């Protein structure tokens, strides 16, 4: 219905590439290579993560994350960029172990269970080629699929977690007139419907209180998320 070739922008050179080719581009991007050469003298472990909506793969990012950053920092980053609406709980599932946002510290009580806090360094639980899951909101859940693409040693480009590439906003057509959708009905989205432009939204039977803005996030149309 709304599936087209997904494209995104490289944050180093500003070029536009398909989702399929972005990983290869990042490996060969001249601007990134030049920057990496300048940062090569550091000794920090840095992971390249690819992340996408588990059921909405048209939303995706490539991140660099320092291995000493904690899972709770990655959780906070994903919330800030893509997810946060009402302070819901969240969790990573890595190698069948669940790292939950509501466990501030690991108590002995949890030591015999496969549930821990997010107070673990990313480099201690992730390795190259590993795939894992992030869930936000255990009611209206948004799931993300993440993969460790590669690892390098050097200096971080800027912050402990930064975006190297991100998808362009998907083109979603109004289900009535075909123009660009700007609103989505939080009720009708469950049936794959409810994408509307401002004009057609005024006649939608569910009422304006059900509308959420169309935003560049896999959480679009969920709960009270407005971007």
C-alpha positions in Angstrom: 0.0 0.0 0.0 2.6 2.5 1.1 5.8 0.5 0.5 8.3 2.2 -1.8 12.1 2.2 -2.1 13.3 3.7 1.2 16.1 6.3 0.9 18.0 8.2 3.5 20.8 10.8 3.9 24.4 10.3 4.9 25.2 12.7 7.7 28.8 13.0 6.6 28.5 13.9 2.9 24.8 14.7 2.7 24.3 12.3 -0.2 21.0 10.3 -0.6 21.2 6.6 -0.9 18.8 3.6 -0.7 18.4 1.7 2.5 20.0 -1.3 0.8 23.2 0.6 -0.2 23.6 3.0 2.8 25.8 0.6 4.8 28.1 0.1 1.8 28.2 3.8 1.3 29.2 4.5 4.9 32.2 2.2 4.5 33.4 4.1 1.4 32.2 7.7 2.1 35.2 9.9 1.5 34.1 12.5 4.1 33.7 9.8 6.7 37.0 8.1 5.9 38.8 11.5 6.2 37.2 12.0 9.6 38.0 8.5 10.7 41.6 9.0 9.8 41.7 12.0 12.1 40.1 10.0 14.9 42.2 6.9 14.4 44.7 7.6 17.3 42.1 7.0 20.0 41.6 3.7 21.9 37.8 3.8 22.4 35.8 0.9 21.2 33.0 2.1 19.0 30.1 0.1 17.6 28.2 0.6 14.3 24.5 -0.2 14.9 21.8 -0.5 12.3 18.3 0.1 13.7 14.9 -0.1 12.1 11.3 -0.5 13.0 10.8 -4.2 13.5 7.4 -4.1 11.6 8.0 -0.8 9.9 11.4 -1.2 8.3 11.0 1.9 6.2 12.1 3.8 9.3 15.8 3.2 9.9 19.1 4.7 11.2 22.8 3.9 11.3 24.4 4.9 14.6 27.8 4.9 16.1 27.9 4.1 19.8 30.9 4.1 22.2 31.2 0.7 23.9 31.4 2.3 27.3 28.0 3.9 27.0 25.3 2.1 29.0 22.2 0.5 27.6 20.1 3.1 29.4 21.9 5.8 27.3 21.0 4.0 24.1 17.4 3.6 25.4 17.3 7.3 26.2 18.6 8.2 22.7 16.0 6.0 20.9 13.3 7.6 23.1 14.5 11.1 22.2 14.7 10.5 18.5 11.9 8.1 17.8 9.7 7.0 20.7 9.0 9.1 23.7 5.4 10.1 24.3 4.2 9.3 27.8 7.1 8.0 29.8 6.3 4.3 29.1 8.6 1.5 30.2 11.0 -0.1 27.7 13.3 -3.1 27.4 16.1 -4.6 25.3 16.2 -8.3 24.6 19.8 -9.5 24.0 20.7 -13.1 23.8 17.5 -14.1 25.6 18.2 -11.7 28.4 15.8 -8.8 29.1 17.3 -5.5 30.2 14.4 -3.5 31.6 14.1 0.2 32.2 12.3 -0.1 35.5 15.2 -1.9 37.2 17.6 0.9 38.4 20.1 -1.5 39.9 20.6 -5.2 39.7 19.6 -6.8 43.0 20.5 -10.3 44.0 16.8 -11.2 43.6 17.2 -10.9 39.8 20.5 -12.8 39.6 18.7 -16.1 38.9 16.3 -14.6 36.4 16.9 -13.6 32.8 15.9 -10.0 33.6 18.4 -7.2 34.4 18.6 -3.4 34.5 19.9 -1.2 31.7 22.9 -0.3 33.8 25.3 -2.4 31.7 27.9 -1.1 29.3 26.9 -1.7 25.7 30.3 -3.3 24.9 29.9 -5.9 27.6 26.7 -7.3 26.1 27.0 -6.7 22.4 29.4 -8.1 19.8 29.8 -7.9 16.0 26.9 -9.4 13.9 24.6 -9.6 17.0 20.9 -8.9 16.5 18.7 -7.7 19.3 15.3 -6.1 20.0 14.1 -2.9 21.8 10.5 -2.5 22.9 8.9 0.8 24.0 5.5 0.8 25.8 4.2 -2.6 26.8 0.6 -1.6 25.9 0.8 0.0 22.5 4.3 -1.4 21.8 6.7 -0.1 19.2 9.5 -2.7 18.5 12.8 -1.9 17.0 15.2 -4.4 15.4 18.9 -3.6 15.9 22.1 -5.2 14.6 25.8 -4.7 15.3 27.2 -4.0 11.9 30.9 -3.6 12.8 33.3 -2.3 15.4 36.3 0.1 15.2 38.8 1.6 17.6 39.5 5.3 17.7 37.9 8.5 18.9 34.2 9.1 18.8 33.1 11.6 16.1 31.2 13.8 18.6 28.8 12.5 21.2 28.8 9.0 22.7 25.9 8.1 20.4 25.4 9.9 17.1 23.5 9.3 13.9 25.5 8.5 10.7 22.5 8.1 8.4 18.7 8.3 8.7 15.8 7.5 6.4 14.0 10.3 4.6 10.4 10.7 5.6 8.3 8.1 3.8 5.9 9.4 1.2 2.5 8.4 2.4 -0.6 9.3 0.4 -3.9 10.5 1.6 -6.3 7.5 1.4 -9.0 9.8 0.0 -7.4 12.2 -2.5 -3.8 10.9 -3.0 -2.1 14.0 -1.8 0.6 13.8 0.9 -0.9 12.6 4.2 -0.3 14.9 7.2 -2.6 13.3 9.7 -3.3 9.7 10.7 -6.2 8.3 12.7 -5.1 6.5 15.8 -8.1 4.1 15.5 -8.0 3.4 11.7 -4.3 2.9 11.6 -4.8 -0.6 13.1 -6.5 -1.6 9.8 -3.8 0.0 7.7 -6.1 3.0 7.0 -6.6 6.5 8.3 -3.8 8.3 6.4 -5.3 11.7 5.4 -4.3 15.2 4.3 -5.6 18.2 6.3 -8.5 18.8 4.0 -9.8 15.2 3.9 -9.2 14.8 7.6 -12.0 17.3 8.3 -14.5 14.9 7.0 -13.2 11.7 8.7 -15.8 9.9 10.7 -13.7 9.2 13.8 -13.3 12.9 14.7 -10.3 15.2 15.0 -9.5 14.1 18.6 -8.3 10.8 17.0 -5.7 12.4 14.8 -2.0 12.4 15.3 0.6 14.1 13.0 2.4 12.1 10.3 6.1 12.0 11.6 9.3 10.3 10.6 9.2 7.5 13.2 8.1 3.9 13.5 5.8 5.1 16.4 3.7 7.3 14.1 0.1 7.0 14.9 0.6 5.2 18.2 -0.6 6.3 21.6 0.0 10.1 21.9 3.2 10.2 19.9 3.6 13.5 18.0 7.3 13.4 17.1 
